[in-house]
Amino acid sequence: MMQNKILKMGRFYLISSITASVLLSGCFGGEDKKQASAEVAVKPVEQPKVEEKVEQPTSVTVTDNVVKDAVEKVEAVKEEVKDITVSLEKEVKATLPTTPTIDGAKLYAKCASCHGTNGEKVALNVSKIIKDLSKDNFISAVKGYQSGTYGGTMKTLMTGQVKSLTEDEIKAIADYIIK
């Protein structure tokens, strides 16, 4: 790096010298210009030798105490990171939205036209009053309609009505209707 700097400086002085001699030669008249420019001799700039000093790496002796201290510090940092991780997990869980609750009333709305607002009607003069069923019997009946294993004359109609309900939705309807 030092050599590059010296080379740049040498070039700068060489170019400056040539420029100065050209400018000065412009001050002389005709013949003198030729003579002056002929007299200007460009001498190469001798570059000084730069010796690079290479530092030898120093050896480090690691003692048992240094290793022990390092291990203890690493363990302390691990514990701190663990504590921070647990804390952040709690914060994230607290800020995440909870599983949305399923609204049994909204789901039951399509059933109300046949079974009544509160499940108190005999649908199409055929079905049982669903509010009088136990939750287990209600859930079992709906799952039976879904699989085609339950129901008499209303099986086909009810299968289409309940086919898309999930198990959680069926339970939400049961919780809404059956008290």
TAQUI-V48514 format. One record per residue. N is the residue number from 1. RES is the residue in one letter. OMEGA is omega in radians with two decimals (NA if undefined). Layout:
n:N res:RES omega:OMEGA
n:N res:RES omega:OMEGA
This chain:
n:1 res:M omega:3.14
n:2 res:M omega:3.13
n:3 res:Q omega:3.12
n:4 res:N omega:-3.13
n:5 res:K omega:-3.14
n:6 res:I omega:3.10
n:7 res:L omega:3.13
n:8 res:K omega:3.13
n:9 res:M omega:3.14
n:10 res:G omega:3.11
n:11 res:R omega:-3.14
n:12 res:F omega:3.14
n:13 res:Y omega:3.12
n:14 res:L omega:3.13
n:15 res:I omega:3.12
n:16 res:S omega:3.13
n:17 res:S omega:3.13
n:18 res:I omega:3.14
n:19 res:T omega:3.14
n:20 res:A omega:-3.12
n:21 res:S omega:3.09
n:22 res:V omega:3.13
n:23 res:L omega:3.14
n:24 res:L omega:3.14
n:25 res:S omega:3.08
n:26 res:G omega:-3.14
n:27 res:C omega:-3.14
n:28 res:F omega:3.11
n:29 res:G omega:-3.11
n:30 res:G omega:-3.06
n:31 res:E omega:-3.11
n:32 res:D omega:3.14
n:33 res:K omega:-3.12
n:34 res:K omega:-3.11
n:35 res:Q omega:-3.12
n:36 res:A omega:-3.12
n:37 res:S omega:3.10
n:38 res:A omega:-3.11
n:39 res:E omega:-3.12
n:40 res:V omega:3.11
n:41 res:A omega:-3.14
n:42 res:V omega:3.12
n:43 res:K omega:3.10
n:44 res:P omega:3.13
n:45 res:V omega:3.14
n:46 res:E omega:-3.10
n:47 res:Q omega:3.10
n:48 res:P omega:3.11
n:49 res:K omega:3.13
n:50 res:V omega:3.10
n:51 res:E omega:3.12
n:52 res:E omega:3.13
n:53 res:K omega:3.14
n:54 res:V omega:3.14
n:55 res:E omega:3.12
n:56 res:Q omega:3.13
n:57 res:P omega:3.11
n:58 res:T omega:-3.14
n:59 res:S omega:-3.12
n:60 res:V omega:3.09
n:61 res:T omega:-3.13
n:62 res:V omega:-3.14
n:63 res:T omega:3.11
n:64 res:D omega:-3.14
n:65 res:N omega:3.13
n:66 res:V omega:3.13
n:67 res:V omega:-3.13
n:68 res:K omega:3.12
n:69 res:D omega:-3.14
n:70 res:A omega:3.14
n:71 res:V omega:3.13
n:72 res:E omega:3.13
n:73 res:K omega:3.10
n:74 res:V omega:3.13
n:75 res:E omega:3.12
n:76 res:A omega:3.12
n:77 res:V omega:3.10
n:78 res:K omega:3.14
n:79 res:E omega:-3.14
n:80 res:E omega:3.11
n:81 res:V omega:3.12
n:82 res:K omega:3.13
n:83 res:D omega:3.14
n:84 res:I omega:3.14
n:85 res:T omega:3.13
n:86 res:V omega:3.14
n:87 res:S omega:-3.14
n:88 res:L omega:3.10
n:89 res:E omega:3.12
n:90 res:K omega:3.14
n:91 res:E omega:-3.13
n:92 res:V omega:3.14
n:93 res:K omega:-3.14
n:94 res:A omega:-3.09
n:95 res:T omega:3.13
n:96 res:L omega:3.11
n:97 res:P omega:3.12
n:98 res:T omega:3.12
n:99 res:T omega:-3.10
n:100 res:P omega:3.12
n:101 res:T omega:-3.14
n:102 res:I omega:-3.10
n:103 res:D omega:3.14
n:104 res:G omega:-3.12
n:105 res:A omega:3.13
n:106 res:K omega:3.14
n:107 res:L omega:-3.10
n:108 res:Y omega:-3.06
n:109 res:A omega:-3.13
n:110 res:K omega:-3.14
n:111 res:C omega:-2.99
n:112 res:A omega:-3.10
n:113 res:S omega:3.12
n:114 res:C omega:-3.02
n:115 res:H omega:3.13
n:116 res:G omega:-3.08
n:117 res:T omega:-3.11
n:118 res:N omega:3.14
n:119 res:G omega:-3.04
n:120 res:E omega:-3.08
n:121 res:K omega:2.97
n:122 res:V omega:-3.04
n:123 res:A omega:3.11
n:124 res:L omega:3.13
n:125 res:N omega:-3.10
n:126 res:V omega:-2.96
n:127 res:S omega:3.02
n:128 res:K omega:3.04
n:129 res:I omega:-2.96
n:130 res:I omega:3.12
n:131 res:K omega:3.13
n:132 res:D omega:3.12
n:133 res:L omega:2.99
n:134 res:S omega:3.14
n:135 res:K omega:3.13
n:136 res:D omega:3.12
n:137 res:N omega:3.12
n:138 res:F omega:-3.12
n:139 res:I omega:3.12
n:140 res:S omega:-3.13
n:141 res:A omega:-3.13
n:142 res:V omega:3.10
n:143 res:K omega:3.08
n:144 res:G omega:3.06
n:145 res:Y omega:-3.13
n:146 res:Q omega:-3.09
n:147 res:S omega:-3.14
n:148 res:G omega:-3.11
n:149 res:T omega:-3.07
n:150 res:Y omega:3.00
n:151 res:G omega:3.13
n:152 res:G omega:-3.07
n:153 res:T omega:-3.09
n:154 res:M omega:-3.06
n:155 res:K omega:-3.08
n:156 res:T omega:-3.14
n:157 res:L omega:-3.08
n:158 res:M omega:3.13
n:159 res:T omega:3.12
n:160 res:G omega:-3.11
n:161 res:Q omega:-3.01
n:162 res:V omega:-3.02
n:163 res:K omega:-3.04
n:164 res:S omega:-3.11
n:165 res:L omega:3.05
n:166 res:T omega:3.13
n:167 res:E omega:3.12
n:168 res:D omega:3.12
n:169 res:E omega:3.10
n:170 res:I omega:3.12
n:171 res:K omega:3.14
n:172 res:A omega:3.10
n:173 res:I omega:3.13
n:174 res:A omega:3.14
n:175 res:D omega:-3.12
n:176 res:Y omega:-3.05
n:177 res:I omega:-3.01
n:178 res:I omega:-3.07
n:179 res:K omega:NA
